[in-house]
Amino acid sequence: MEEIQQRRGPARPRRISELRMGDERVRVVGLVVDKRDAEFTLDDGSGRLTVIFDDPAIAEGVEVGCKVRVFGAPLLVSGASELHADIVQRLDKLDLNLYREVREEAERLERELGR
């Protein structure tokens, strides 16, 4: 019998400061500033966020100082925001400052166009 896979919704790009608990899936880009067994702390310049994961293979090769993009579901645990990750991608060659500038410019243009 053929296995049916559910398709996930798109992950909305968010800054940590913009995370909403109503978001089903998000993607956040930032710098890993702390790492433990099943979690790490991500800083994107707008705030810090604890990223948790069930499978250690998801964050294999991710260390403090790595630039990453994380896809997952926002959670509210004990009054603090967390992100339950299902995908973590290293972005070693990404210039975070240039990424932020481009993203801000794109958002400005979208506002001007009334989207």
N, CA and C of each residue as an Amber inpcrd file, in Angstrom:
protein
   345
   0.8410000  -1.1730000   0.0000000   0.0000000   0.0000000   0.0000000
   0.8940000   1.2470000   0.0000000   0.5060000   2.2310000  -0.7270000
   1.2740000   3.4660000  -0.8660000   1.1000000   4.3580000   0.3540000
   2.2290000   4.8710000   0.8480000   2.1880000   5.7420000   2.0220000
   1.7970000   7.1510000   1.6000000   0.8670000   7.7370000   2.3310000
   0.4160000   9.0950000   2.0400000   1.1520000  10.0490000   2.9670000
   1.8010000  11.0460000   2.3740000   2.5030000  12.0450000   3.1730000
   1.7180000  13.3450000   3.1530000   1.5380000  13.9070000   4.3440000
   0.8590000  15.1960000   4.4150000   1.8370000  16.2860000   4.0110000
   1.3380000  17.2200000   3.2550000   2.1600000  18.3480000   2.8310000
   2.0660000  19.4480000   3.8810000   3.2360000  19.9620000   4.2750000
   3.2670000  21.0380000   5.2540000   3.0160000  22.3680000   4.5650000
   2.4670000  23.2980000   5.3250000   2.2670000  24.6380000   4.8010000
   3.5970000  25.3540000   4.6690000   3.6210000  26.4510000   3.9350000
   4.8710000  27.1940000   3.7720000   5.3170000  27.8080000   5.1040000
   6.6130000  27.9120000   5.2640000   7.1790000  28.5310000   6.4620000
   7.3320000  30.0270000   6.2010000   6.6670000  30.8370000   7.0060000
   6.7230000  32.2890000   6.8220000   8.0380000  32.8350000   7.3700000
   8.6920000  33.7160000   6.6000000   9.9230000  34.3200000   7.1220000
   9.5900000  35.2740000   8.2730000  10.3050000  35.1480000   9.3670000
  10.0670000  35.9960000  10.5320000  11.3920000  36.3700000  11.1830000
  11.3970000  37.5490000  11.7970000  12.4500000  37.8880000  12.7450000
  11.9960000  37.3190000  14.0840000  12.9330000  37.1120000  14.9760000
  12.5600000  36.5660000  16.2840000  11.5690000  37.4860000  16.9830000
  11.7770000  38.7890000  16.8740000  10.8730000  39.7410000  17.5270000
   9.4710000  39.7350000  16.9140000   9.3040000  39.1530000  15.7250000
   8.0060000  39.1340000  15.0370000   7.2530000  37.8140000  15.1900000
   7.8210000  36.8420000  15.8900000   7.1640000  35.5400000  16.0200000
   5.8050000  35.6810000  16.6820000   4.8360000  34.9570000  16.1310000
   3.4890000  34.9560000  16.6770000   3.0800000  33.5140000  16.9500000
   2.4060000  33.3060000  18.0350000   1.9930000  31.9460000  18.3650000
   0.9500000  31.4200000  17.3740000   0.3080000  32.2940000  16.6370000
  -0.6590000  31.8650000  15.6350000  -0.0070000  31.3370000  14.3610000
   1.3040000  31.5760000  14.2040000   2.0090000  31.0740000  13.0230000
   2.1310000  29.5590000  13.1040000   1.7330000  28.8830000  12.0400000
   1.8420000  27.4280000  12.0230000   3.2930000  26.9990000  11.8110000
   3.9450000  27.5750000  10.8130000   5.3580000  27.2890000  10.5260000
   6.0530000  28.5900000  10.1670000   7.2940000  28.7130000  10.6360000
   8.0900000  29.8960000  10.3470000   9.5030000  29.4650000   9.9570000
  10.2470000  30.4320000   9.4050000  11.6820000  30.2270000   9.1960000
  12.3970000  31.4660000   9.7050000  13.4730000  31.2270000  10.4530000
  14.2410000  32.2810000  11.0970000  15.7070000  32.0750000  10.7500000
  16.4120000  33.1640000  10.4620000  17.8410000  33.1180000  10.1590000
  18.5840000  33.8640000  11.2530000  19.6730000  33.2650000  11.7490000
  20.4460000  33.9450000  12.7780000  21.7240000  33.2110000  13.1100000
  22.3190000  33.6220000  14.2150000  23.6030000  33.1090000  14.6810000
  23.3800000  32.2820000  15.9440000  23.9720000  31.0920000  15.9930000
  23.8830000  30.2460000  17.1770000  24.8210000  30.8110000  18.2370000
  24.2640000  31.1790000  19.4000000  25.0750000  31.7930000  20.4490000
  25.2570000  30.8820000  21.6650000  24.5090000  29.7780000  21.7260000
  24.6480000  28.8030000  22.8080000  24.0840000  27.4830000  22.3110000
  24.6690000  26.3650000  22.7600000  24.1800000  25.0550000  22.3110000
  24.2600000  24.0550000  23.4470000  23.1880000  23.2650000  23.5800000
  23.1270000  22.1590000  24.5450000  22.6950000  20.9120000  23.7900000
  22.4240000  19.8400000  24.5070000  22.1080000  18.5560000  23.8770000
  20.9540000  18.6190000  22.8810000  19.8010000  19.0960000  23.3160000
  18.6150000  19.0700000  22.4590000  18.0660000  20.4700000  22.1920000
  18.9270000  21.4750000  22.2950000  18.4780000  22.8460000  22.0250000
  19.6760000  23.7410000  21.7590000  19.3900000  24.8670000  21.1090000
  20.3910000  25.9150000  20.9830000  19.6880000  27.2650000  21.0100000
  20.4720000  28.3100000  21.2620000  19.9270000  29.6680000  21.3000000
  20.3320000  30.3760000  20.0260000  19.3470000  30.9810000  19.3710000
  19.5500000  31.6820000  18.1050000  19.3540000  33.1780000  18.3230000
  20.2440000  33.9880000  17.7520000  20.1570000  35.4460000  17.8340000
  20.1210000  35.9890000  16.4140000  19.0860000  36.7720000  16.0890000
  18.9920000  37.3340000  14.7340000  19.1470000  38.8540000  14.7220000
  19.5670000  39.4240000  15.8390000  19.7180000  40.8720000  15.9220000
  18.4760000  41.5650000  16.4510000  17.3150000  40.8940000  16.3610000
  16.0830000  41.4860000  16.8870000  15.7090000  40.8520000  18.2210000
  16.3670000  39.7560000  18.5640000  16.0780000  39.0450000  19.7990000
  16.7450000  37.6890000  19.8140000  16.5270000  36.9620000  20.9000000
  17.0650000  35.6120000  21.0490000  15.9230000  34.6400000  21.2290000
  16.1660000  33.4030000  20.7970000  15.1300000  32.3840000  20.7900000
  15.7540000  31.0330000  21.0780000  15.0990000  30.2420000  21.9190000
  15.5360000  28.8690000  22.1490000  14.9280000  27.9910000  21.0690000
  15.7820000  27.2440000  20.3790000  15.3570000  26.3150000  19.3430000
  15.5030000  24.9090000  19.9190000  14.4100000  24.1520000  19.9320000
  14.4390000  22.7950000  20.4640000  14.2060000  21.8130000  19.3240000
  14.7090000  20.5890000  19.4970000  14.5300000  19.5580000  18.4800000
  14.5370000  18.1920000  19.1490000  13.7920000  17.2580000  18.5730000
  13.6960000  15.9070000  19.1270000  14.8370000  15.0170000  18.6490000
  15.2290000  15.1810000  17.3970000  16.2390000  14.3320000  16.7800000
  17.5610000  15.0880000  16.6840000  18.6070000  14.6490000  17.3950000
  19.8910000  15.3520000  17.3490000  20.4830000  15.4550000  15.9440000
  20.0830000  14.5820000  15.0430000  20.5890000  14.6320000  13.6640000
  20.1570000  15.9160000  12.9590000  19.0650000  16.5220000  13.4030000
  18.5800000  17.7670000  12.7960000  19.6250000  18.8700000  12.9170000
  20.3190000  18.9070000  14.0540000  21.2930000  19.9730000  14.3040000
  22.7320000  19.4620000  14.2220000  22.9340000  18.3740000  13.5240000
  24.2830000  17.8200000  13.3820000  25.1950000  18.8330000  12.6820000
  26.3570000  19.0800000  13.2500000  27.3060000  20.0200000  12.6710000
  27.0660000  21.4620000  13.0570000  25.9950000  21.7370000  13.7780000
  25.6950000  23.0990000  14.2170000  26.4080000  23.3490000  15.5410000
  27.2120000  24.3920000  15.5820000  27.9730000  24.7520000  16.7770000
  27.7870000  26.2380000  17.0690000  28.2200000  26.6730000  18.2300000
  28.1920000  28.0970000  18.5770000  29.0020000  28.8540000  17.5220000
  28.4220000  29.9310000  17.0150000  29.0680000  30.7360000  15.9740000
  28.5830000  30.4300000  14.5720000  27.8150000  29.3480000  14.4030000
  27.2750000  28.9940000  13.0850000  26.1010000  29.8990000  12.7210000
  26.0070000  30.2310000  11.4450000  24.8330000  30.9220000  10.9160000
  23.8960000  29.8360000  10.3880000  22.6350000  29.9210000  10.7690000
  21.6720000  28.8860000  10.3880000  20.3280000  29.4850000   9.9950000
  19.5810000  28.6760000   9.2290000  18.1690000  28.9630000   8.9610000
  17.4040000  27.8130000   9.5950000  16.3900000  28.1490000  10.3860000
  15.6140000  27.1420000  11.1070000  14.1660000  27.2190000  10.6610000
  13.6020000  26.0730000  10.3140000  12.1910000  25.9360000   9.9660000
  11.5240000  25.1970000  11.1180000  10.3780000  25.7140000  11.5790000
   9.6980000  25.0260000  12.6650000   8.4340000  25.7260000  13.1040000
   7.9210000  25.2420000  14.2340000   6.6660000  25.7540000  14.7940000
   6.9480000  26.5140000  16.0840000   6.4590000  27.7620000  16.1920000
   6.6450000  28.5220000  17.4290000   5.8050000  27.9350000  18.5670000
   6.3900000  27.9430000  19.7600000   5.7190000  27.4470000  20.9570000
   5.8550000  28.4910000  22.0560000   4.9250000  28.4900000  22.9760000
   5.0180000  29.3360000  24.1610000   5.1370000  28.3990000  25.3540000
   6.3130000  28.3960000  26.0100000   6.5720000  27.4990000  27.1320000
   6.9620000  28.3420000  28.3360000   6.1900000  28.2460000  29.3970000
   6.4380000  29.0000000  30.6320000   6.6220000  30.4890000  30.3610000
   5.8320000  31.0260000  29.4550000   5.8660000  32.4480000  29.1500000
   6.9730000  32.8690000  28.2020000   7.8080000  31.9240000  27.7560000
   8.9100000  32.2540000  26.8410000   8.6760000  31.5980000  25.4850000
   9.0990000  32.2840000  24.4420000   8.9600000  31.7440000  23.0900000
  10.0640000  30.7280000  22.8060000   9.6860000  29.6480000  22.1480000
  10.6230000  28.6400000  21.6740000  10.2150000  28.2790000  20.2640000
  11.1290000  27.6620000  19.5410000  10.8340000  27.1900000  18.1970000
  11.1440000  25.7110000  18.1500000  10.1390000  24.8950000  17.8330000
  10.3490000  23.4570000  17.6870000  10.7780000  23.2180000  16.2430000
  12.0500000  22.9190000  16.0540000  12.6410000  22.8260000  14.7160000
  12.3670000  21.4790000  14.0600000  12.0530000  21.5320000  12.7560000
  12.0030000  20.2950000  11.9830000  13.0910000  20.2880000  10.9020000
  13.6660000  21.4680000  10.6020000  14.7910000  21.5630000   9.6620000
  15.7440000  22.6440000  10.1740000  17.0380000  22.3310000  10.1790000
  18.0740000  23.3110000  10.5040000  19.1110000  23.2440000   9.3830000
  19.3480000  24.3870000   8.7400000  20.3170000  24.4570000   7.6400000
  21.4440000  25.4060000   8.0080000  22.6800000  24.9400000   7.8470000
  23.8290000  25.8280000   8.0440000  23.9480000  26.7590000   6.8520000
  24.2870000  28.0150000   7.1330000  24.4510000  29.0300000   6.0930000
  25.8220000  29.6820000   6.2690000  26.8650000  28.8610000   6.1590000
  28.2250000  29.3050000   6.4710000  28.6680000  30.5470000   5.7100000
  28.2830000  30.6770000   4.4570000  28.7850000  31.7800000   3.6410000
  27.8600000  32.9990000   3.6180000  26.8000000  32.9570000   4.3850000
  25.8470000  34.0650000   4.4090000  26.4190000  35.2580000   5.1580000
  26.3160000  36.4320000   4.5650000  26.6740000  37.6930000   5.2260000
  25.4020000  38.1710000   5.9280000  25.3450000  38.0040000   7.2550000
  24.1250000  38.3360000   8.0010000  23.7410000  39.8060000   7.8890000
  24.7250000  40.6950000   7.8770000  24.4040000  42.1220000   7.7550000
  23.7770000  42.4330000   6.4020000  24.3260000  41.8820000   5.3360000
  23.7680000  42.0900000   4.0010000  22.3810000  41.4570000   3.9030000
  22.2020000  40.2760000   4.4940000  20.9030000  39.6050000   4.5110000
  19.8540000  40.5070000   5.1720000  20.2090000  41.1100000   6.3230000
  19.2680000  41.9940000   7.0310000  18.9270000  43.2190000   6.1850000
  19.9490000  43.8050000   5.5420000  19.7160000  44.9810000   4.6990000
  18.7650000  44.6620000   3.5480000  19.0040000  43.5530000   2.8730000
  18.1570000  43.1590000   1.7410000  16.7400000  42.8960000   2.2160000
  16.6110000  42.2150000   3.3410000  15.2840000  41.9120000   3.8620000
  14.5220000  43.1870000   4.2400000  15.2110000  44.1340000   4.8710000
  14.5710000  45.4060000   5.2330000  14.1410000  46.1840000   3.9930000
  14.9720000  46.1710000   2.9650000  14.6340000  46.8680000   1.7200000
  13.4180000  46.2160000   1.0470000  13.3770000  44.8910000   1.0250000
  12.2400000  44.1850000   0.4340000  10.9560000  44.4990000   1.2000000
  11.0330000  44.5480000   2.5270000   9.8610000  44.8790000   3.3340000
   9.4030000  46.3090000   3.0820000  10.3630000  47.2320000   2.9280000
  10.0240000  48.6260000   2.6340000   9.2890000  48.7320000   1.3020000
   9.7930000  48.0230000   0.2860000   9.1500000  48.0400000  -1.0250000
   7.7480000  47.4470000  -0.9720000   7.5720000  46.3690000  -0.2130000
   6.2440000  45.7700000  -0.0740000   5.2640000  46.7500000   0.5760000
   5.7410000  47.4740000   1.5890000   4.8680000  48.4740000   2.2390000
   4.4830000  49.5800000   1.2580000   5.4460000  50.0340000   0.4600000
   5.1700000  51.0830000  -0.5260000   4.1800000  50.6220000  -1.5830000
   4.2540000  49.3560000  -1.9430000   3.3480000  48.8220000  -2.9580000
   1.9930000  48.4470000  -2.3610000   1.8800000  48.5520000  -1.0180000
   0.6010000  48.2980000  -0.3600000   0.2270000  46.8380000  -0.2500000
   1.2070000  45.9810000  -0.0960000   0.9090000  44.5370000   0.0500000
   0.7040000  44.1500000   1.4620000
